[in-house]
Amino acid sequence: MKMTTAQALIKFLNQQFIEFEGNENRMFKGISTIYGHGNVLGLGQALEENPGDLEVYQGRNEQGMAHAATAFAKQNRRRQLIACASSVGPGSANMITAAATASTNQIPLLLLPGDTFASRQPDPVLQQVEQLHDHTLTTNDAFRPVSKYWDRISRPEQLMTAMINAMRVLTNPADTGAVTVSLPQDVQGEAYDFPEYFFKKRVHRVKRLEPDQTEVDEAVNIIKLKKKPFIVCGGGVRYSEAGEVLATLAEQFQIPWAETQAGKSSLANTHPLNLGGLGVTGNAAGNELARQADVVIGIGTRFSDFTTASKQLFQQESVDFVTINISEYHAGKFDATKIVADAKEGIKSLADSLEEAGYKSSYNGEIEAAQQQWKEELNRLYETEFYTEGFAPEIAGHLDEELEEYRDVLNSSLTQTAVLGKINHSVENDAIVVGAAGSLPGDMQRMWISKQPGTYHMEYGYSCMGYEIAGALGAKMAEPNKEVYAMVGDGSYLMLHSELVTSIQENKKINVMLFDNVGFGCINNLQMGNGQRSFGTEFRKRNPQTGKLDGELHKIDFAKSAEAYGAKTYKVYTMEQLEEALIDAKKQAVSTLIDMKVLPKTMTGDYASWWHVGVAETSGNSAVQEAYLDKEKQLESARKY
């Protein structure tokens, strides 16, 4: 069948299906594109002439559209995808950050960037980066370290093996991520006589990996000698749809669990054994019981530094580690006794064997006490208000007069914790909340009460600023009947919010909850918490007297800019205005933006956790010297690997 490389690619994508437990659906819902000279006459021609069942979406920023595709796959539990196509050069380079985000989070993402001419006839073509030492290098080679599979189609017939390998990686739950297939613009239009069998229907069956009983027995032999087991619920629990069996295991043997950012909303936060967040962004209940645990059972987690508080969280001297993970690599972390298996199947096998062993934990009121103490603290955070006298911000750092400056400039006394509590209480039980970066992920992991499974969508593997709004669009495309809320700070919003326009174009309503504290507040906290003065993290104008960025605060009317895009917008300075905006936003058919002015230092602090960051070993600032000594002291109690 003679057709161009691009036409063959589109025909092939139309013939890919995913089956999971008897349910079959098309693997690709569509392709998101931004056209340029590197793809408009190749892939663009193929999609215009015969897209098959693929919907074509028009992105606004290549990074943004790829984030939306990542979020779409994540919300679909990796069982349906949107491919992304760009032109050569800057269009391709814009997607590199999104590729890294997808690979870090193990979310399948197919990227189809245009590339320079395989023939080299017009070299250097517009937007080509020339490397004198290696003429085979192009912008797209930068995708290699952030892709789980990478290929370049220099001849049309190479498309066949490339795409078969691409499907292999995209459907591998143990090691999926970004797949980059580079398409030189001349090759996209070149024709080849492709065999019919290349276009046969392919059903990629995602199977549950069964555990090896020997591995299960080894895990049970460790657990049955322990009194205070503790479960870490990771993203693998959500993708495996293992929340209910996890709850059954926990109830049967009286084992508490805490959630990673990816694992949150595997089950509702209201379960009495669900302690909530863990680690650096965790709460007091989860972190306290984690320190007491004598065996940690990590399920579907990759044990990131935030989850383990830089390997310092689990302090019980005789603590052992057991893991259930479909990835042998992640299962082997902490020198764990590993069960390499699908989370759901691994949990069920572990429960059966623990029952045979007659196991029961030895908790005696500690779980209930920790839960109650955290509930009281959570209520305090919900009710925190600003007072001119006697107000103590959650995070130290600003002088009283500086807080007054923020209050006067923002014309607001809103605290971030109270605002977040109001939103949590106001949104629908099945609403999806999306976040990624700044202080909000910490506040949300601690404070957000997920009332139904699959409603908490946090990209925190890469914590990519700018994911939030694009991610909300992707989540809405995955579940169009649910309200979706993008929880975003002013820093992330300014970095990337262009897919808000796409949401309006596609009639996919999202609600942008914009927390404006006039700066990169999270990093300002980190900076000042380690002895430095505020430097380059607040949004201040350059001061003509000092020549530095320490002038007046730079106010932005975000509502006005979003209104120009066509969104319904609200300006919020009081809790009453916030409540009214939330009620009215639910009535809208178009995307909304609620511009909330919140005071800095009113997000949550840490709860008995530590994060290892680089602190200057030498400094003329005594506070930095103290921070360095404290870091060295903390390292003494952290695991080395």
C-alpha positions in Angstrom: 0.0 0.0 0.0 1.8 3.1 -1.3 1.5 6.1 1.0 3.7 8.7 2.6 5.4 8.1 5.9 3.0 10.6 7.6 0.0 8.9 6.1 1.2 5.5 7.2 1.8 6.8 10.7 -1.7 8.1 11.0 -3.2 4.9 9.6 -1.1 2.8 12.1 -2.2 4.9 15.1 -5.8 4.4 14.2 -5.3 0.6 14.4 -3.9 0.5 18.0 -6.2 -0.6 20.9 -5.7 -1.2 24.6 -7.4 -4.0 26.5 -7.6 -4.2 30.3 -9.6 -6.9 32.0 -11.8 -7.4 29.0 -12.4 -3.7 28.3 -11.1 -2.6 24.9 -10.8 1.0 23.7 -8.8 2.9 21.1 -5.3 3.6 22.3 -5.2 7.1 20.8 -8.1 9.6 21.2 -6.4 12.1 19.0 -3.3 14.2 18.2 -2.5 17.7 19.5 -0.5 19.8 17.1 1.1 23.1 16.5 2.1 23.3 12.9 5.2 24.8 11.4 7.3 24.2 8.3 8.6 21.0 9.8 5.3 19.2 10.0 2.4 21.1 8.3 2.9 19.6 4.8 3.7 16.1 6.1 1.7 15.1 9.2 -0.6 18.1 8.6 -1.4 16.8 5.1 -2.1 13.3 6.4 -4.3 14.5 9.2 -6.3 16.9 6.9 -6.9 14.3 4.2 -7.7 11.2 6.3 -7.4 11.4 10.1 -9.5 8.3 10.6 -11.0 8.3 14.1 -8.3 10.6 15.5 -9.5 14.0 16.8 -7.1 16.9 16.0 -6.5 19.5 18.7 -4.8 22.9 18.3 -2.3 23.6 21.1 -1.1 27.0 22.1 2.3 26.1 23.5 4.1 22.8 22.7 5.0 22.2 26.3 1.4 23.0 27.4 -0.2 20.7 24.9 2.1 17.9 25.8 1.3 18.4 29.5 -2.4 18.2 28.7 -1.7 14.9 26.9 0.2 13.6 29.9 -2.6 14.6 32.3 -5.2 13.0 29.9 -3.3 9.7 30.1 -2.7 10.0 33.9 -6.4 10.6 34.5 -7.3 7.6 32.3 -4.9 5.4 34.4 -2.6 5.1 31.3 -5.1 3.4 29.2 -5.8 6.0 26.5 -3.5 8.6 25.0 -3.2 11.8 23.0 -0.1 12.1 20.7 1.6 15.4 20.2 3.2 16.7 17.0 5.3 19.8 16.5 7.5 21.5 14.0 11.3 21.3 14.0 13.5 23.4 16.2 11.9 25.5 19.0 8.6 23.7 18.6 10.4 20.4 19.4 12.5 21.9 22.1 9.4 23.2 23.9 8.3 19.7 24.4 11.4 18.5 26.1 10.3 19.6 29.6 7.0 17.8 29.0 8.8 14.7 28.0 10.8 14.8 31.2 7.6 15.3 33.2 6.0 12.2 31.6 9.0 10.0 32.0 9.6 10.9 35.6 6.0 10.1 36.4 5.9 7.0 34.2 3.0 8.3 32.2 2.9 7.2 28.5 3.3 10.2 26.1 3.9 9.9 22.3 5.8 12.8 20.9 6.2 13.3 17.1 8.5 16.2 16.6 9.5 17.3 13.1 13.2 17.2 12.3 15.7 18.6 9.8 16.0 17.2 6.3 17.3 13.7 6.1 18.6 14.5 2.6 20.5 17.5 4.0 20.0 19.3 0.7 18.8 22.7 2.2 21.2 22.6 5.2 21.0 24.6 7.3 17.2 24.7 7.2 15.4 27.3 9.1 15.5 26.6 12.9 18.3 24.0 12.5 21.0 24.0 15.2 24.3 23.2 13.5 26.9 21.2 15.4 30.4 21.4 13.8 31.6 18.1 15.4 28.6 16.0 14.6 26.2 16.8 11.7 23.7 14.1 12.8 22.8 16.0 15.9 19.6 18.1 15.9 17.4 19.7 18.5 15.6 16.4 18.8 18.6 14.6 20.2 17.9 16.6 23.4 14.9 14.3 23.9 17.2 11.2 24.4 17.9 11.6 28.2 14.2 12.3 29.0 12.6 9.6 26.8 12.0 6.0 27.6 12.3 5.2 23.8 13.8 7.4 21.1 14.0 7.0 17.3 14.5 9.0 14.1 12.9 7.9 10.9 15.5 8.7 8.2 13.9 6.4 5.7 10.1 5.6 5.3 10.5 1.9 5.9 12.1 2.6 9.4 8.6 3.7 10.6 7.5 0.1 11.0 10.0 -1.1 13.5 10.0 2.3 15.2 6.3 2.4 15.9 6.1 -1.3 17.0 8.8 -0.5 19.6 7.0 2.7 20.5 3.8 0.8 21.3 5.8 -1.7 23.4 7.1 1.0 25.7 3.9 3.0 25.8 2.0 -0.1 27.1 4.6 -1.2 29.6 3.4 -0.2 33.0 6.7 -1.1 34.6 8.8 1.4 32.6 6.6 3.7 30.4 7.1 7.4 29.9 7.8 9.7 26.9 8.3 8.1 23.5 9.9 10.3 20.9 9.8 9.5 17.3 11.6 12.2 15.2 10.2 12.8 11.7 12.5 14.6 9.2 10.2 16.9 7.2 11.2 15.5 3.8 10.7 11.9 5.0 7.2 12.7 6.3 6.2 13.4 2.6 8.2 10.5 1.0 6.1 7.5 -0.2 6.8 3.8 0.4 4.9 0.6 -0.4 4.0 -0.4 3.1 2.8 -4.0 3.6 -0.9 -4.4 4.5 0.0 -6.4 7.7 1.6 -3.3 9.2 -1.8 -1.8 9.5 -3.6 -4.8 11.0 -5.6 -4.2 14.2 -3.3 -4.5 17.2 -4.7 -5.0 20.7 -2.2 -4.3 23.4 -3.3 -6.2 26.5 -2.3 -4.7 29.8 -2.0 -7.7 32.1 -1.7 -7.9 35.8 1.7 -9.3 36.8 1.1 -12.1 39.3 3.5 -12.3 42.3 5.9 -15.1 42.9 4.9 -17.0 46.0 8.5 -17.3 47.2 8.8 -13.5 47.2 5.5 -13.3 49.1 6.6 -15.8 51.7 9.9 -13.9 52.2 7.9 -10.7 52.8 5.5 -12.4 55.3 8.5 -13.9 57.2 9.6 -10.3 57.9 6.2 -8.8 58.6 5.0 -11.5 61.0 7.9 -10.6 63.4 6.9 -6.9 63.4 4.5 -5.0 65.7 4.0 -1.7 63.9 3.8 -2.1 60.2 3.2 1.0 58.1 2.0 1.1 54.4 3.2 3.7 51.9 0.5 4.0 49.2 2.0 5.2 45.9 0.7 5.9 42.4 0.9 2.3 41.5 -2.1 1.6 43.7 -4.2 4.1 41.7 -3.1 2.8 38.3 -3.8 -0.7 39.4 -7.2 0.3 40.9 -6.1 -1.4 44.1 -7.6 1.1 46.6 -10.3 -1.3 47.9 -8.0 -4.3 48.3 -5.5 -2.0 50.1 -8.3 -1.0 52.5 -9.2 -4.6 53.1 -5.6 -5.5 53.9 -5.3 -2.6 56.3 -8.6 -3.4 58.1 -7.9 -7.1 58.4 -4.5 -6.7 60.0 -4.9 -3.2 61.5 -2.2 -1.5 59.5 -2.3 2.3 58.9 -1.3 3.7 55.5 -0.1 7.1 54.3 -0.2 8.5 50.8 2.4 9.8 48.4 1.3 12.7 46.1 0.6 10.2 43.3 -1.1 7.7 45.6 -3.5 10.3 47.1 -7.2 9.5 46.3 -6.6 5.9 45.7 -9.2 5.7 48.3 -11.1 8.5 50.2 -9.2 10.3 52.9 -12.1 9.7 55.3 -11.1 6.1 55.9 -10.1 5.7 59.5 -6.8 4.0 58.7 -5.8 6.6 56.0 -3.3 9.0 57.7 -3.1 11.3 54.7 0.2 12.7 53.4 3.6 11.5 54.2 7.1 12.9 54.2 8.3 16.5 53.5 4.8 17.5 52.4 3.1 15.1 54.9 1.1 15.8 58.0 1.8 15.1 61.6 -0.2 11.9 61.8 1.5 10.2 58.9 5.0 11.3 59.8 4.7 10.4 63.5 3.6 6.8 62.9 6.2 6.5 60.1 8.9 7.2 62.6 7.6 4.5 64.9 7.2 1.8 62.2 9.3 -1.3 62.4 8.4 -2.5 58.9 7.5 -0.2 56.0 5.4 -1.7 53.2 5.9 0.4 50.1 3.2 -0.3 47.5 3.5 1.2 44.0 5.9 3.9 45.2 9.4 4.9 44.0 10.3 6.3 47.4 11.2 9.8 46.3 13.1 12.2 48.6 9.8 14.0 49.5 8.2 10.7 50.5 11.1 9.5 52.7 12.1 13.0 53.9 15.5 12.4 52.2 15.7 8.9 53.7 15.5 10.3 57.2 11.8 9.7 58.0 11.9 6.0 59.1 13.8 6.2 62.4 13.0 2.9 64.1 16.3 1.2 64.6 15.2 -2.2 63.5 13.0 -1.0 60.6 12.8 -3.3 57.6 11.3 -2.6 54.1 9.0 -4.7 52.0 7.8 -3.5 48.6 5.1 -4.4 46.1 5.9 -2.9 42.7 5.5 -3.8 39.1 8.9 -2.3 38.4 11.8 -4.4 39.7 13.9 -1.3 39.8 11.6 0.6 42.2 10.8 -2.5 44.1 14.5 -2.9 45.0 14.9 0.5 46.7 15.9 0.6 50.4 17.4 -2.9 49.9 13.8 -4.0 50.4 12.4 -7.5 50.4 10.5 -7.2 47.1 7.4 -8.6 45.6 7.6 -7.7 41.9 3.9 -7.7 40.9 0.9 -5.7 40.0 -0.2 -3.8 43.1 -3.7 -5.3 43.3 -2.5 -8.9 42.8 0.5 -8.4 45.2 -1.7 -7.0 48.0 -4.2 -9.9 47.7 -1.4 -12.5 47.8 0.2 -10.8 50.8 -3.1 -10.6 52.6 -3.8 -14.3 52.0 -0.4 -15.3 53.4 -0.6 -13.0 56.4 -3.9 -14.5 57.2 -2.4 -18.0 57.1 0.3 -16.9 59.4 -2.3 -15.5 61.8 -0.8 -12.1 61.8 -2.1 -9.0 63.6 -0.4 -5.7 64.3 0.2 -4.5 67.9 -1.1 -0.9 67.6 -3.1 0.1 70.7 -4.7 3.4 70.2 -1.8 5.2 68.4 -3.6 5.4 65.1 -6.7 6.9 66.5 -4.7 9.4 68.7 -2.6 10.5 65.7 -5.7 11.0 63.6 -7.5 13.0 66.3 -4.5 15.3 66.8 -4.2 16.0 63.1 -7.9 16.6 62.8 -7.6 19.3 65.5 -4.6 20.8 63.7 -6.5 20.7 60.4 -9.4 22.6 61.8 -7.0 25.3 63.1 -5.5 25.7 59.7 -8.9 26.0 58.1 -9.8 28.8 60.5 -6.5 30.8 60.4 -7.2 34.5 59.8 -5.0 37.6 59.6 -5.0 40.0 62.5 -3.1 43.3 62.7 -2.1 42.4 66.2 -1.2 38.9 67.4 -1.2 37.2 64.0 1.5 34.5 63.7 2.2 33.3 60.2 2.6 29.6 59.7 6.0 30.1 58.3 8.4 32.6 59.9 10.3 35.0 57.7 8.6 38.3 57.2 8.7 41.2 59.7 5.3 42.5 60.8 5.8 45.7 58.7 6.4 43.5 55.6 3.2 41.6 56.1 1.4 44.9 56.5 3.0 45.9 53.1 1.6 42.8 51.5 -1.8 43.4 53.0 -1.9 47.0 51.8 -0.7 46.2 48.3 -2.9 43.2 47.8 -5.9 44.8 49.6 -6.5 41.4 51.2 -6.2 39.6 54.5 -6.8 36.1 53.1 -4.6 33.3 54.4 -3.7 30.4 52.0 -4.8 27.7 54.4 -8.2 29.2 55.1 -8.8 29.7 51.3 -7.8 26.1 50.6 -10.2 24.9 53.3 -13.0 26.9 51.9 -12.4 25.5 48.4 -12.2 22.0 49.7 -15.5 22.3 51.5 -17.2 24.0 48.5 -16.4 21.9 45.4 -18.3 18.8 44.3 -17.3 15.5 45.9 -16.3 14.1 42.5 -14.5 17.3 41.4 -10.9 16.7 40.2 -8.2 19.0 41.6 -5.0 19.4 39.6 -1.7 20.8 40.9 2.1 20.5 40.4 4.4 23.1 41.9 5.1 25.7 44.6 3.6 25.6 48.1 0.2 24.3 47.0 1.2 20.6 46.7 2.4 20.6 50.3 -0.8 22.3 51.5 -2.9 20.0 49.5 -1.3 16.8 50.4 -1.7 17.8 54.1 -5.1 19.5 54.0 -7.1 18.4 51.0 -9.8 15.8 51.8 -10.4 13.6 48.8 -13.9 12.3 49.1 -13.9 10.0 46.1 -11.2 7.9 44.4 -9.4 9.5 41.4 -10.1 13.1 42.3 -6.7 14.2 43.3 -4.4 14.8 40.3 -1.0 16.0 41.4 2.1 16.0 39.2 4.9 15.9 41.8 7.4 13.5 40.3 8.9 16.4 38.3 6.9 19.2 40.1 6.8 21.1 36.8 5.7 24.7 37.0 3.2 25.4 34.3 1.6 21.9 34.4 -1.4 23.0 36.3 -3.7 24.6 33.7 -2.6 22.3 30.9 -3.0 19.4 33.2 -6.5 20.5 34.2 -7.4 20.6 30.5 -6.1 17.1 30.0 -8.1 15.9 33.0 -11.2 17.5 31.7 -10.8 15.9 28.3 -10.5 12.5 30.1 -13.5 13.1 32.3 -15.7 15.8 30.7 -18.6 15.3 33.0 -16.7 16.4 36.1 -15.7 19.8 37.3 -11.9 20.3 37.2 -10.0 22.8 39.3 -6.5 23.9 38.6 -4.8 24.9 41.8 -2.0 27.3 40.7 0.2 30.0 42.2 1.0 33.2 40.4 4.5 32.1 39.6 3.3 28.9 37.8 0.5 30.8 36.1 2.9 33.3 34.6 5.2 30.6 33.4 2.6 28.7 31.4 -1.2 29.3 31.1 -1.8 29.4 27.4 -3.9 26.2 27.3 -6.6 28.1 29.1 -7.4 29.5 25.6 -7.5 25.9 24.3 -10.0 24.9 27.0 -12.3 27.7 25.8 -11.8 26.8 22.1 -12.6 23.1 22.9 -15.5 24.0 25.2 -13.9 22.0 27.9 -14.6 24.1 31.1 -11.9 24.2 33.7 -11.7 26.4 36.8 -8.5 28.1 37.6 -8.0 28.8 41.3 -5.2 31.4 41.2 -3.3 32.0 44.5 -1.5 35.3 44.1 1.0 36.1 46.8 3.2 38.3 44.6 6.2 35.9 44.3 7.7 32.5 44.2 6.5 32.0 47.8 7.6 28.3 48.2 11.2 29.0 47.2 11.2 32.2 49.3 10.3 30.0 52.3 13.1 27.6 51.4 15.6 30.4 51.0 14.8 32.2 54.2 14.4 29.0 56.2 18.0 28.2 55.5 19.4 31.5 56.7 19.3 33.6 53.6 17.6 36.9 53.2 14.8 37.3 50.6 16.6 37.6 47.3 15.1 37.4 43.8 12.0 35.4 44.9 9.5 38.1 45.6 7.9 39.9 42.6 9.5 43.3 43.3 10.4 46.1 40.9 14.0 47.2 40.5 14.9 49.8 43.1 16.7 52.8 41.5 18.3 53.6 44.8 19.9 50.2 45.3 19.9 48.9 41.8 18.4 45.6 43.1 15.1 43.9 42.9 14.0 45.1 46.3 11.6 47.9 45.2 7.8 48.0 45.5 5.7 44.9 44.9 4.6 44.3 41.3 0.8 43.9 41.3 -0.9 42.0 38.4 -4.6 42.0 37.6 -4.8 38.3 36.5 -8.6 38.4 36.2 -8.4 41.1 33.6 -6.0 39.2 31.4 -8.0 36.0 31.6 -11.2 37.9 30.8 -9.6 39.0 27.6 -9.2 35.3 26.6 -12.9 34.7 27.1 -12.9 33.2 30.6 -15.4 34.2 33.3 -13.4 35.8 36.0 -13.7 36.9 39.6 -11.5 39.1 41.9 -11.4 37.9 45.5 -10.1 39.7 48.5 -12.4 38.3 51.2 -13.8 34.9 52.3 -17.3 36.2 51.4 -16.2 37.0 47.9 -14.5 33.6 47.5 -17.7 31.8 48.6 -19.8 33.8 46.1 -17.3 33.2 43.3 -17.2 29.4 43.9 -21.0 29.2 43.8 -21.2 31.3 40.6 -18.3 29.5 38.9 -20.3 26.2 39.1 -23.1 27.8 37.0 -20.8 28.8 34.2 -20.4 26.8 30.9 -17.1 28.5 30.0 -13.7 28.2 31.8 -13.4 30.4 34.9 -10.6 32.1 36.8 -10.8 33.1 40.4 -8.0 35.6 41.2 -7.4 35.3 44.9 -5.0 37.6 46.7 -3.4 35.7 49.6 -0.8 36.8 52.1 2.7 35.1 52.0 3.9 32.9 54.8 0.3 31.6 55.4 0.8 28.2 53.8 1.4 25.2 56.0 4.8 24.5 57.6 6.5 21.2 57.8 5.5 18.5 60.4 8.5 16.7 61.8 10.2 16.2 58.5 13.4 17.2 56.9 14.5 17.9 53.3 18.1 17.6 52.1 19.0 20.7 50.0 22.4 22.2 49.2 23.4 24.7 51.8 26.6 26.8 51.5 29.4 25.3 53.5 31.0 28.8 54.0 29.3 32.1 54.3 29.6 35.5 56.0 26.1 35.1 57.1 25.9 33.5 60.5 22.3 32.2 59.9 23.6 30.4 56.8 26.4 28.9 58.8 23.8 27.6 61.3 21.7 26.2 58.6 24.7 24.3 57.2 25.5 22.8 60.6 21.9 21.8 61.1 21.9 20.1 57.6 25.1 18.1 58.6 23.4 17.1 61.9 20.3 15.9 60.1 22.4 13.9 57.7 23.7 11.8 60.5 20.3 10.3 61.1 19.5 9.7 57.4 20.2 6.5 55.5 23.1 6.7 53.1 21.3 5.0 50.2 
